[in-house]
């Protein structure tokens, strides 16, 4: 059991043969098993006590690649808002009356009806007809959308 005396940090439950796995250090002349780097560099030996010359900063020239410069003022567009994606097509139908069927679980369909107000990346907003409330709906559970003209 434990005693109230001070804890021995070198003692571990995994002591095998009286030696702790934490007591073993790297071999002399190595750094955690890797050979040590040389202590002095050839340039320092050649120069001796002389002072190293000051290096002048050089301006780097960018190579000409033929690519057009990038205009950072334009933000990239989100590709899912293209009409080939569900979100993009639904954005073209904003303001129309819709009936949306959602799959809940594995076999239950629930439908909501109203005016399509907004479409985001992962949601749509419907203004319900009977209650005049805004309903935020998960776009990934939509199975069918009926557009009324």
C-alpha positions in Angstrom: 0.0 0.0 0.0 1.0 3.6 0.0 2.6 5.4 2.8 2.7 9.1 3.8 6.4 9.3 3.1 7.7 11.3 0.1 7.1 9.7 -3.3 10.1 8.2 -5.1 9.8 9.4 -8.7 12.2 6.8 -10.0 10.0 4.0 -8.8 7.6 2.7 -11.5 5.1 -0.1 -11.6 7.0 -1.6 -14.6 10.4 -2.1 -12.8 11.9 -5.2 -14.1 15.1 -6.6 -12.5 15.3 -3.6 -10.2 15.8 -1.1 -13.0 13.3 1.6 -14.0 12.7 2.3 -17.7 13.0 6.0 -16.9 16.5 5.7 -15.3 18.2 4.6 -18.4 19.8 7.5 -20.3 21.3 7.6 -23.8 24.8 6.3 -24.3 27.7 8.6 -24.0 28.6 10.4 -27.3 25.0 10.2 -28.6 21.9 12.3 -28.4 19.0 10.0 -27.7 20.6 7.3 -29.8 21.8 9.5 -32.6 25.4 10.5 -33.2 26.3 13.9 -31.9 26.9 16.8 -34.3 30.5 18.1 -34.6 31.3 20.8 -32.0 33.0 23.3 -34.4 32.4 24.1 -38.0 35.2 24.3 -40.7 34.5 28.0 -41.4 35.1 28.9 -37.8 38.4 27.0 -37.7 39.7 28.8 -40.9 38.8 32.3 -39.7 40.2 31.8 -36.2 39.6 34.8 -34.1 38.7 37.0 -37.1 35.3 38.5 -37.2 32.9 37.1 -39.8 32.2 39.6 -42.7 28.8 41.2 -42.7 26.4 39.7 -45.3 24.5 42.3 -47.4 20.8 41.5 -47.7 19.9 40.6 -51.3 16.6 41.2 -52.9 15.1 38.1 -54.4 13.8 38.2 -57.9 10.7 36.1 -58.7 11.1 34.0 -61.8 8.8 34.7 -64.6 6.4 31.8 -65.0 4.0 33.2 -67.5 1.1 32.9 -65.1 -1.3 35.9 -64.8 -1.1 37.9 -61.6 -3.7 37.0 -59.0 -6.3 39.6 -58.2 -6.8 39.3 -54.4 -9.7 41.7 -54.4 -12.0 39.0 -55.9 -13.2 36.4 -53.4 -13.5 32.9 -54.6 -17.1 31.7 -55.2 -18.5 28.5 -53.6 -18.9 25.8 -56.3 -22.0 24.3 -54.6 -24.0 27.4 -55.5 -23.8 26.5 -59.2 -27.1 25.2 -60.5 -25.7 21.7 -61.1 -25.9 21.3 -57.3 -29.0 21.1 -55.1 -28.2 24.4 -53.3 -27.6 26.2 -56.5 -30.8 25.1 -58.1 -32.9 25.8 -55.0 -31.4 29.4 -55.0 -33.0 30.0 -58.4 -36.4 29.0 -56.9 -36.4 31.5 -54.0 -39.8 33.1 -53.6 -41.8 30.2 -55.0 -44.2 28.0 -53.1 -42.7 24.6 -52.3 -43.5 21.3 -50.6 -40.4 19.7 -49.2 -40.2 16.1 -48.0 -37.6 15.1 -45.5 -36.4 11.6 -44.6 -36.3 11.2 -40.8 -34.5 8.1 -39.6 -34.7 5.2 -42.1 -38.3 5.0 -43.1 -40.3 8.1 -42.0 -41.0 10.9 -44.5 -42.1 14.3 -43.1 -43.2 17.1 -45.4 -43.3 20.9 -44.9 -45.0 23.4 -47.2 -44.5 27.2 -47.6 -42.5 29.8 -49.5 -38.8 29.2 -50.1 -37.1 32.2 -48.4 -33.4 31.4 -48.4 -30.9 28.7 -49.3 -27.5 28.2 -47.6 -24.8 25.6 -47.9 -26.5 23.2 -45.5 -29.9 24.6 -44.9 -33.1 26.1 -46.5 -35.5 28.5 -44.9 -39.2 28.1 -45.6 -41.9 30.6 -44.6 -44.8 28.3 -43.6 -48.2 29.1 -45.0 -50.4 28.4 -42.0 -48.3 29.9 -39.2 -46.3 32.5 -41.1 -43.2 31.3 -39.2 -39.8 30.8 -40.6 -38.6 27.2 -40.6 -34.9 26.3 -40.9 -34.5 22.9 -42.6 -31.5 20.6 -43.0 -30.7 20.3 -46.7 -29.1 16.9 -46.3 -32.3 15.2 -45.2 -34.3 16.5 -48.2 -35.6 13.7 -50.5 -38.2 15.5 -52.6 -39.0 19.1 -53.4 -42.2 20.1 -55.3 -42.4 23.6 -56.8 -45.8 25.1 -57.3 -46.3 27.5 -60.3 
